[in-house]
Amino acid sequence: MPITTRYAAAQHIALKAGELARDYFSQRETIVAESKGSQNFVSRADRAVEEMIARHLAAAFPTDNFLGEETAASFDAALDHVWVVDPIDGTHNFLRGTRYYCVSIAYIENGQREIGVVYDPEHDELFHARRGSGAWCQRQGQELRIATSECNSLSTAFVCLGHHDRHPEPRYLALRHALMDSGTAMRNMGAGALQLAHVAAGRFDAFVEFSLNAWDASAGLLLVEEAGGFVAPFPGPQGLLAPAPVLACAKGITTDLTRIVSAW
């Protein structure tokens, strides 16, 4: 199946999935959240959106495999042609009524990210990229090419510094302190895929997190690459099924940011 067919399908499915997520968001007071552990939540919205994405992808590409956040524990297929999906990245935001969440769909072939799509239903922005074809944002009926920022100093940088609420991470505090010493402005918006998309669009200058899953990171990392930014190697040596560090940024701050991050 041509990669262009997969690319078009990923965009269409992300839009449909976002529509479903937005429907659930409008009635979130009726949704019962389940705990997967400390500060780690899942709801029927997450499951319903993932099931819908999986169903559409299976119908269109029956020989491809599917790695989704809500079914990852039972994944035992090959990773040579695999869709990597987070149905609602930013579930905690979603359940609390914070309009910062997204649908993330990536296609990975033989270890290489080929397609990345991140859809923000609340602002109706569809970020998408195909390897070698640039990064784009569809909004208000327009298709706009996006690029990472021209920031070249941490003293003027606007950086997203993510962390797991459920896992104490002393390195996070050390890194935050070092970036503060460099005069860097920092945020943690609670949805890794969408923050990466916003790095690709030049709204943030970087995103860093010490431990992120493939379904959170894969689509957004391709967006940053295709938008002209720097992306550190991902995933780690244990592959797509294990969390790994993520660093993506505007090229102008790569040297300084990687030096500080690597120190911790």
WORATA-V763690 format. One record per pair of residues at least 4 apart in sequence whose C-alpha atoms are under 8 Angstrom apart, sorted by the first residue. I is the first residue (numbers start at 1). J is the second residue. D is the distance in whole Angstrom. If there is no record, write none. Layout:
I;J;D, I;J;D
This chain:
1;5;7, 1;6;7, 1;61;8, 2;6;7, 3;7;6, 4;8;6, 5;9;6, 6;10;6, 7;11;7, 7;115;6, 7;130;7, 8;12;6, 9;13;6, 10;14;6, 10;105;7, 10;117;7, 11;15;6, 11;117;6, 11;126;8, 11;128;7, 12;16;6, 13;17;6, 13;53;6, 13;56;7, 14;18;6, 14;53;8, 14;103;6, 14;104;7, 14;105;7, 14;117;7, 14;118;7, 14;119;6, 15;19;6, 15;119;7, 15;121;8, 15;126;8, 16;20;6, 17;21;6, 17;49;6, 17;52;7, 17;53;7, 17;87;8, 17;103;7, 18;22;6, 18;102;7, 18;103;6, 18;119;7, 18;120;7, 18;121;5, 19;23;6, 19;121;7, 20;24;6, 20;49;7, 21;25;6, 21;45;7, 21;46;8, 21;49;7, 21;88;7, 21;121;8, 22;26;6, 22;121;6, 22;122;7, 23;27;7, 24;28;6, 24;31;8, 24;45;6, 25;94;7, 25;95;8, 25;97;7, 27;31;7, 28;95;6, 28;97;8, 31;43;7, 31;44;7, 31;45;8, 32;43;6, 32;44;8, 33;41;6, 33;42;6, 33;43;5, 33;44;8, 33;95;8, 34;41;6, 34;42;5, 34;43;6, 35;39;7, 35;40;6, 35;41;5, 35;42;6, 36;40;5, 36;41;6, 36;42;7, 37;41;7, 37;166;8, 38;166;5, 39;165;6, 39;166;5, 40;92;8, 40;166;7, 41;91;7, 41;92;7, 42;46;6, 42;47;8, 42;91;7, 43;47;7, 44;48;6, 45;49;6, 46;50;6, 46;70;7, 46;87;6, 46;88;6, 46;91;8, 47;51;6, 47;70;7, 47;87;8, 48;52;6, 49;53;6, 49;87;6, 49;88;8, 50;54;6, 50;68;7, 50;70;7, 50;85;8, 50;86;7, 50;87;5, 51;55;6, 52;56;6, 53;57;6, 53;87;8, 54;58;6, 54;66;7, 55;59;6, 56;60;6, 57;61;6, 57;62;7, 58;62;5, 58;63;8, 58;64;7, 64;81;5, 64;82;6, 64;83;7, 65;77;7, 65;78;7, 65;79;7, 65;81;6, 65;82;5, 65;83;6, 66;82;6, 66;83;5, 66;84;6, 66;85;8, 67;71;7, 67;72;6, 67;75;7, 67;82;7, 67;83;6, 67;84;5, 67;85;6, 67;215;8, 68;72;5, 68;83;8, 68;84;6, 68;85;5, 68;86;6, 68;87;8, 68;215;7, 69;85;7, 69;86;5, 69;87;7, 69;215;6, 71;75;7, 72;241;8, 78;82;8, 79;108;8, 79;109;8, 79;110;7, 79;111;8, 80;108;7, 80;109;5, 80;110;4, 80;111;7, 81;107;7, 81;108;6, 81;109;5, 81;110;6, 82;107;6, 82;108;5, 82;109;7, 83;105;7, 83;106;6, 83;107;5, 83;108;6, 84;105;6, 84;106;5, 84;107;6, 84;108;7, 84;214;7, 84;215;5, 84;218;7, 85;103;8, 85;104;6, 85;105;5, 85;106;6, 85;215;5, 85;216;8, 86;103;6, 86;104;5, 86;105;7, 86;215;5, 86;216;6, 87;102;8, 87;103;5, 87;104;6, 87;105;8, 88;101;6, 88;102;6, 88;103;5, 88;104;7, 89;101;6, 89;102;5, 89;103;6, 89;104;7, 89;191;5, 89;192;7, 89;193;7, 89;194;8, 89;216;7, 90;94;6, 90;100;7, 90;101;5, 90;102;7, 90;190;6, 90;191;4, 90;192;8, 91;95;6, 91;101;7, 92;96;6, 92;190;8, 93;97;6, 93;98;5, 93;99;7, 93;100;6, 93;101;7, 93;190;7, 94;98;6, 94;99;7, 94;100;7, 94;101;6, 99;122;6, 100;120;8, 100;122;8, 100;189;7, 100;190;8, 100;191;7, 100;194;8, 101;120;7, 101;121;8, 101;122;8, 101;191;6, 101;194;7, 102;118;7, 102;119;5, 102;120;5, 102;121;7, 102;191;8, 102;193;7, 102;194;6, 103;118;6, 103;119;5, 103;120;7, 103;121;8, 104;116;8, 104;117;6, 104;118;5, 104;119;7, 104;193;7, 104;215;7, 104;216;7, 104;219;6, 104;220;8, 105;115;8, 105;116;6, 105;117;5, 105;118;6, 105;215;8, 105;219;6, 106;113;7, 106;114;8, 106;115;5, 106;116;4, 106;117;6, 106;215;8, 106;218;6, 106;219;5, 107;113;6, 107;114;6, 107;115;5, 107;116;7, 107;219;8, 108;112;5, 108;113;4, 108;114;6, 108;115;7, 109;113;7, 109;114;7, 113;131;7, 113;218;7, 113;219;8, 113;222;6, 114;130;6, 114;131;5, 114;222;8, 115;128;8, 115;129;6, 115;130;5, 115;131;6, 115;219;7, 115;222;7, 116;128;6, 116;129;5, 116;130;7, 116;218;7, 116;219;4, 116;220;6, 116;221;8, 116;222;6, 116;223;6, 117;126;7, 117;127;6, 117;128;4, 117;129;7, 117;219;6, 117;220;7, 117;223;8, 118;126;6, 118;127;5, 118;128;6, 118;193;7, 118;194;7, 118;197;7, 118;219;7, 118;220;7, 119;124;7, 119;125;6, 119;126;4, 119;127;6, 120;124;6, 120;125;5, 120;126;6, 120;194;7, 121;125;7, 124;139;6, 124;140;8, 125;137;6, 125;138;6, 125;139;5, 126;137;5, 126;138;5, 126;139;7, 127;135;7, 127;136;6, 127;137;4, 127;138;6, 127;197;7, 127;223;8, 128;135;6, 128;136;5, 128;137;6, 128;223;7, 129;133;7, 129;134;6, 129;135;5, 129;136;6, 129;222;7, 129;223;6, 129;226;7, 130;134;7, 130;135;7, 130;222;8, 130;226;8, 131;222;7, 131;226;7, 132;226;7, 133;226;7, 134;145;7, 134;146;8, 134;223;8, 134;226;5, 134;227;6, 135;145;6, 135;146;6, 135;147;7, 135;200;8, 135;223;6, 135;224;8, 135;226;5, 135;227;5, 136;143;7, 136;144;6, 136;145;4, 136;146;5, 137;143;6, 137;144;5, 137;145;6, 137;146;7, 138;142;6, 138;143;4, 138;144;6, 139;143;7, 139;144;8, 146;200;7, 146;201;5, 146;202;8, 146;227;6, 147;200;6, 147;201;5, 147;202;6, 147;224;8, 147;227;4, 147;228;6, 147;229;8, 148;199;6, 148;200;5, 148;201;6, 148;202;4, 148;203;8, 148;205;7, 148;224;7, 148;227;6, 148;228;6, 148;229;6, 148;249;8, 148;250;5, 149;199;8, 149;200;8, 149;201;7, 149;202;4, 149;203;7, 149;204;8, 149;205;6, 149;250;6, 150;250;7, 150;251;8, 150;252;6, 151;156;7, 151;157;6, 151;205;7, 151;250;7, 151;252;6, 151;253;7, 152;156;8, 152;157;8, 152;250;8, 152;251;8, 152;252;4, 152;253;5, 153;157;6, 153;252;7, 153;253;6, 154;179;8, 154;182;6, 154;183;7, 154;184;5, 154;253;7, 154;256;7, 154;257;7, 155;182;6, 155;183;4, 155;184;5, 156;183;7, 156;184;6, 156;185;8, 157;184;5, 157;185;6, 157;204;8, 157;205;6, 157;206;8, 158;184;6, 158;185;5, 158;186;6, 158;187;8, 158;204;5, 158;205;5, 158;206;7, 159;184;7, 159;185;6, 159;186;5, 159;187;6, 159;204;6, 159;205;6, 159;206;5, 159;207;6, 159;208;8, 160;186;6, 160;187;5, 160;188;5, 160;189;7, 160;195;7, 160;204;7, 160;205;8, 160;206;6, 160;207;5, 160;208;6, 161;176;8, 161;186;6, 161;187;6, 161;188;5, 161;207;6, 161;208;5, 161;209;6, 162;187;8, 162;188;5, 162;189;8, 162;190;7, 162;192;7, 162;207;7, 162;208;6, 162;209;5, 162;210;8, 163;169;8, 163;172;7, 163;188;8, 163;209;6, 163;210;7, 163;211;8, 164;168;8, 164;211;8, 169;173;7, 170;174;7, 171;175;6, 171;264;6, 172;176;6, 172;210;8, 173;177;6, 174;178;6, 174;264;7, 175;179;6, 175;260;7, 175;261;7, 175;264;6, 176;180;6, 177;181;6, 178;182;6, 178;260;7, 179;183;6, 179;184;5, 179;260;8, 180;184;5, 180;185;7, 189;195;7, 191;195;6, 191;216;8, 192;196;6, 192;216;6, 192;217;7, 193;197;6, 193;216;5, 193;217;6, 193;218;8, 193;219;7, 193;220;5, 194;198;6, 194;220;7, 195;199;6, 195;204;8, 195;207;7, 195;220;8, 196;200;6, 196;206;8, 196;207;6, 196;217;8, 196;220;5, 196;221;7, 196;223;8, 196;224;7, 196;248;7, 197;201;6, 197;220;5, 197;223;6, 197;224;7, 198;202;6, 198;203;5, 198;204;6, 199;203;6, 199;204;5, 199;205;6, 199;206;6, 199;207;7, 199;224;7, 199;248;8, 199;249;7, 199;250;8, 200;204;8, 200;220;8, 200;223;6, 200;224;4, 200;225;8, 200;227;5, 200;228;8, 200;229;7, 201;227;7, 202;250;8, 205;249;6, 205;250;6, 206;247;7, 206;248;6, 206;249;4, 206;250;6, 207;246;8, 207;247;6, 207;248;5, 207;249;6, 208;245;8, 208;246;6, 208;247;5, 208;248;7, 209;245;6, 209;246;5, 209;247;7, 210;244;7, 210;245;4, 210;246;6, 211;243;5, 211;244;5, 211;245;5, 211;246;7, 212;216;7, 212;217;7, 212;243;5, 212;244;5, 212;245;6, 212;246;7, 213;217;6, 213;240;8, 213;241;8, 213;242;7, 213;243;4, 213;244;7, 214;218;5, 214;235;7, 214;240;6, 214;241;7, 214;242;8, 214;243;7, 215;219;8, 216;220;8, 217;221;6, 217;246;8, 218;222;7, 219;223;6, 220;224;6, 221;225;6, 221;231;7, 221;248;7, 222;226;6, 223;227;6, 224;228;6, 224;229;5, 224;230;7, 224;231;7, 224;248;7, 224;249;8, 225;229;5, 225;230;6, 225;231;6, 228;250;8, 228;251;8, 229;248;7, 229;249;6, 229;250;5, 229;251;5, 230;248;6, 230;249;5, 230;250;6, 230;251;5, 230;254;7, 231;246;8, 231;247;6, 231;248;4, 231;249;7, 232;246;7, 232;247;5, 232;248;6, 233;246;8, 234;244;7, 234;245;7, 234;246;7, 235;239;5, 235;240;6, 235;242;8, 235;243;8, 235;244;6, 235;245;8, 236;240;8, 236;242;8, 236;243;8, 236;244;5, 236;245;7, 238;242;6, 247;258;8, 249;253;7, 249;254;7, 250;254;7, 253;257;6, 254;258;6, 255;259;6, 256;260;6, 257;261;6, 258;262;6, 259;263;6, 260;264;7
